Amino acid sequence: MASGKNVPATIPALGGEQSLNRYLAEIRKFPLLTAEEEYMLAKRFQEHGDPEAATRLVTSHLRLVAKIAMGYRGYGLPASELISEGNIGLMQGVKKFEPDRGFRLATYAMWWIKASIQEYILRSWSLVKMGTTAAQKKLFFNLRRMKSKLDAFEDGDLRPEDLRKIATDLGVSEEEVTNMNRRMSMGGDASLNVSMREDGEGEWQDALVDQGALQDERIAEAEEKSVRHNMLNEALAALNDREKHILVERRLVDEPKTLEELSQVYGVSRERVRQIEVRAFDKLQKAMMRIAGERRLLPAA
């Protein structure tokens, strides 16, 4: 297995802010992967530790790292360092990715990338001397966004009504919000019109990555969603009416019914309903795998 392997980091050099534009241009040259290509490469790395497969998985997602990293540029740290930390998170995500779970690598690796960048910010941002509770981290990384929604960017402390709303929404005390706001206000945000190089050439805004999804990504995601929806409907046909109804009511609706509610509908025990649900889910998974294999969405076993 690949758990003991190191993901090779054949990534274009990122020597600092002066080379950031060049780096962003270079990583766009790496092709995106189709779902089938990604699955086959991930299986090769998972089962054989294939370094070439890992390299292609990493390089095809460098644009995702840059896009996420640019979203954290307001914390006063160099974008090049944020991207470097994000790349480390991407490599960890590739190492731990399990393609048979049915998710795309981008969906899984995104959380590793964000975690790596956030941990780096918390280590490096000297103005923030805070604990590491989940609530405090949530406050640190959401305060700017919430202030923006409330148009609360004036100098000084927050208005009482804004303070109460932020504290309530984030599940922290008003005192914690006040303290964090003061600490973050001290750091300030750098102007995007500041020159990136000593010779005055190039501004920070030139290095910003478009936050919108790439057109090919949007098309691929829409196609994949449509394919999976059709596969699910086709796979549900493998269930009888009772299995289908119980599975849908338990797992495929926004407000699932309880075992007790369904047991009253069918006049059986809650344990019997649970058994039917488990059996139906197993049949659905097998039907999905069969359909995927027939459509060559997955390589043959």
Number of C-alpha atoms within 10 A of each C-alpha: 12 21 14 8 15 13 25 15 14 12 15 13 12 17 12 13 17 16 14 20 17 14 20 19 11 15 17 14 11 14 11 18 14 10 16 13 17 19 22 15 20 26 22 18 24 22 11 13 20 18 18 15 21 26 19 20 25 26 23 18 23 22 21 21 25 25 19 19 24 19 15 19 17 16 19 14 16 14 23 22 18 25 26 21 22 29 26 17 22 30 24 19 21 24 22 15 21 17 18 12 7 10 13 16 21 17 9 17 25 19 14 21 27 21 15 21 25 20 13 16 20 19 11 13 14 10 14 16 11 11 10 11 9 9 14 18 15 14 22 18 15 13 17 17 10 17 17 10 9 12 10 16 13 9 8 11 16 18 10 9 8 17 20 15 14 21 18 12 10 16 13 16 14 17 11 15 22 15 13 20 20 16 15 17 15 10 15 11 13 13 11 15 11 13 16 20 13 8 7 9 10 16 15 18 13 13 19 17 16 10 12 9 11 10 9 10 12 12 12 14 13 11 12 13 12 12 13 13 12 12 18 16 12 14 19 23 12 16 17 10 11 14 21 19 16 24 24 17 18 19 13 11 10 8 9 13 14 13 19 14 12 19 17 12 9 13 11 12 14 17 12 14 25 19 12 17 23 15 14 23 20 12 16 23 14 14 20 20 17 15 17 17 14 12 11 11 15 19 14 8 4
